[in-house]
Amino acid sequence: REAGERMADLAGSIGAERVFDMLLAGAGVLLDLSWAGLHHGGISPETVFAGNAGLFTFSAFGVVRPDRLERFRKGRLAVWDVSDLCGTALFVLSRGKAREVSSVSELMASDLLPDLTGEGVPEGLLLLAAKGAAREGKVRYRSLGDFHRDLLALKRGEGEELAAAIRAEAEAELRSGPSRGET
């Protein structure tokens, strides 16, 4: 068990800082893969391991070469990897209650957001993870670069500003109506 403990087994038992570190490590893996023209294709709470030295292992690579897929799927693979990574973060932060969030608006309307922020999970981290995990609607990441930019903003301490921006996007989506399956 050199890889550490599965994130699935750590749901609810590790702090927000550790989940943030997992997101940073995962973004690094995804950026490296993207530069090589590859994608992970299998991030989940069962395939991410937290080691004792603060390191994370991303196992069970289902690495996909985009040149073997039709054009539509090529551009979406990195975004699906982001969605899987953020879904893993939400799973751990919510003790397994929010594995897949279909939209940021859904998270905002649920009891999870106030429950988790009341337990000290930063709203910026929760909304970033929800935006990253979302696969439908207008409020979701459309590129690995956009996700990485917001992750670094969170690291710089701009969590309140990031949360306000994501919240405003979700409120605008609610006013205009959800856009299922928008690309």
C-alpha positions as CSV (number, residue, x, y, z in Angstrom):
1,R,0.0,0.0,0.0
2,E,2.8,2.4,-0.9
3,A,0.3,4.6,-2.8
4,G,-1.6,5.5,0.3
5,E,-5.3,5.5,1.1
6,R,-8.0,5.8,-1.5
7,M,-9.8,9.1,-1.5
8,A,-13.0,7.1,-1.5
9,D,-12.0,5.8,2.0
10,L,-11.1,9.3,3.2
11,A,-14.4,11.0,2.4
12,G,-15.2,13.3,5.2
13,S,-12.1,12.6,7.2
14,I,-9.6,14.9,5.6
15,G,-9.6,18.7,5.6
16,A,-10.3,21.1,2.8
17,E,-6.6,22.0,2.5
18,R,-5.8,18.4,1.7
19,V,-8.5,18.3,-0.9
20,F,-7.2,21.5,-2.4
21,D,-3.7,19.9,-2.5
22,M,-5.3,16.9,-4.4
23,L,-6.8,19.3,-6.9
24,L,-3.5,21.0,-7.5
25,A,-1.7,17.7,-7.9
26,G,-4.4,16.5,-10.3
27,A,-4.3,19.7,-12.3
28,G,-0.5,19.1,-12.7
29,V,-1.1,15.5,-13.9
30,L,-3.7,16.7,-16.4
31,L,-1.6,19.5,-17.7
32,D,1.4,17.1,-18.2
33,L,-0.9,14.6,-20.0
34,S,-2.4,17.4,-22.1
35,W,1.0,18.7,-23.2
36,A,1.8,15.1,-24.3
37,G,-1.5,14.9,-26.2
38,L,-3.0,12.4,-23.8
39,H,-5.8,12.3,-21.2
40,H,-6.2,10.3,-18.0
41,G,-9.7,9.0,-18.6
42,G,-10.3,7.4,-15.2
43,I,-10.0,9.7,-12.3
44,S,-12.4,8.8,-9.4
45,P,-12.3,8.6,-5.6
46,E,-11.3,4.9,-6.1
47,T,-8.3,5.8,-8.3
48,V,-6.8,8.7,-6.4
49,F,-4.6,7.8,-3.4
50,A,-3.4,10.1,-0.6
51,G,0.1,9.3,0.6
52,N,1.6,10.0,4.0
53,A,4.2,12.5,2.6
54,G,1.5,14.8,1.2
55,L,1.8,13.3,-2.2
56,F,-1.1,12.0,-4.4
57,T,-1.0,9.1,-6.8
58,F,-3.4,8.9,-9.7
59,S,-3.7,5.3,-10.7
60,A,-5.6,3.1,-13.1
61,F,-4.8,5.3,-16.1
62,G,-7.1,4.7,-18.9
63,V,-4.8,7.0,-21.0
64,V,-6.5,8.0,-24.2
65,R,-4.8,9.2,-27.4
66,P,-7.1,11.8,-28.9
67,D,-6.0,11.0,-32.5
68,R,-7.9,7.7,-32.1
69,L,-11.2,9.4,-31.3
70,E,-13.7,11.3,-33.5
71,R,-13.3,15.0,-33.6
72,F,-16.1,15.8,-31.1
73,R,-14.6,13.8,-28.3
74,K,-11.0,15.1,-28.8
75,G,-11.8,18.6,-27.4
76,R,-13.8,17.3,-24.5
77,L,-11.4,14.8,-23.0
78,A,-9.4,17.2,-20.9
79,V,-12.7,18.8,-19.7
80,W,-14.0,15.4,-18.7
81,D,-10.8,14.8,-16.8
82,V,-11.4,18.1,-14.9
83,S,-15.0,17.0,-14.2
84,D,-13.8,13.7,-12.8
85,L,-11.1,15.3,-10.7
86,C,-13.6,17.9,-9.3
87,G,-16.2,15.2,-8.8
88,T,-13.7,13.4,-6.6
89,A,-13.0,16.5,-4.6
90,L,-16.8,17.1,-4.0
91,F,-17.2,13.4,-3.0
92,V,-14.5,13.7,-0.4
93,L,-15.6,17.2,0.9
94,S,-19.3,16.1,1.1
95,R,-18.6,12.7,2.7
96,G,-19.9,11.0,-0.5
97,K,-23.1,13.0,-0.8
98,A,-22.2,15.0,-3.9
99,R,-20.3,12.7,-6.2
100,E,-21.8,14.1,-9.3
101,V,-23.2,17.6,-9.5
102,S,-25.1,18.4,-12.6
103,S,-24.8,22.1,-12.1
104,V,-23.5,24.8,-9.8
105,S,-27.0,26.0,-9.4
106,E,-28.0,22.5,-8.1
107,L,-25.3,22.7,-5.4
108,M,-26.3,26.3,-4.4
109,A,-29.9,25.2,-4.0
110,S,-29.0,22.1,-1.9
111,D,-28.4,21.9,1.8
112,L,-24.8,20.8,1.1
113,L,-23.4,24.2,0.5
114,P,-24.4,25.8,3.8
115,D,-23.7,22.5,5.7
116,L,-20.1,22.3,4.3
117,T,-19.3,26.0,4.6
118,G,-20.6,25.8,8.2
119,E,-18.0,23.1,8.8
120,G,-15.3,25.4,7.5
121,V,-15.0,24.3,3.9
122,P,-14.3,27.5,1.9
123,E,-17.1,28.5,-0.4
124,G,-14.6,29.3,-3.2
125,L,-13.3,25.7,-3.1
126,L,-16.8,24.2,-3.1
127,L,-18.0,26.3,-6.0
128,L,-14.8,25.7,-8.0
129,A,-15.2,22.0,-7.5
130,A,-18.9,22.2,-8.4
131,K,-18.1,24.2,-11.6
132,G,-15.4,21.7,-12.4
133,A,-17.7,18.7,-11.8
134,A,-20.6,20.1,-13.8
135,R,-21.1,18.5,-17.2
136,E,-24.3,20.4,-18.0
137,G,-25.4,24.0,-18.1
138,K,-23.7,27.3,-18.8
139,V,-21.6,27.3,-15.6
140,R,-18.9,24.8,-16.1
141,Y,-15.3,24.7,-17.2
142,R,-14.8,24.5,-21.0
143,S,-11.0,24.1,-20.8
144,L,-8.3,22.7,-18.6
145,G,-6.6,26.1,-18.8
146,D,-9.7,27.9,-17.4
147,F,-9.9,25.5,-14.5
148,H,-6.1,25.8,-13.8
149,R,-6.4,29.6,-13.8
150,D,-9.2,29.6,-11.2
151,L,-7.4,27.0,-9.1
152,L,-4.3,29.3,-9.0
153,A,-6.6,32.2,-8.1
154,L,-7.8,30.2,-5.1
155,K,-4.2,29.4,-4.2
156,R,-3.4,33.1,-4.2
157,G,-6.1,33.7,-1.7
158,E,-8.7,35.1,-4.1
159,G,-11.4,32.6,-2.9
160,E,-14.0,35.2,-2.1
161,E,-13.7,36.8,-5.4
162,L,-13.8,33.5,-7.2
163,A,-16.9,32.4,-5.2
164,A,-18.7,35.7,-6.0
165,A,-17.9,35.3,-9.8
166,I,-19.1,31.6,-9.9
167,R,-22.2,32.5,-7.8
168,A,-23.0,35.4,-10.2
169,E,-22.7,33.0,-13.2
170,A,-25.0,30.5,-11.5
171,E,-27.6,33.1,-10.6
172,A,-27.6,34.5,-14.2
173,E,-28.1,30.9,-15.4
174,L,-31.1,30.5,-13.0
175,R,-32.6,33.7,-14.3
176,S,-32.2,32.7,-18.0
177,G,-33.0,29.0,-17.4
178,P,-30.7,26.1,-17.6
179,S,-29.1,25.1,-20.8
180,R,-28.8,21.3,-20.7
181,G,-26.1,19.8,-22.9
182,E,-24.8,23.1,-24.1
183,T,-21.3,22.7,-25.6
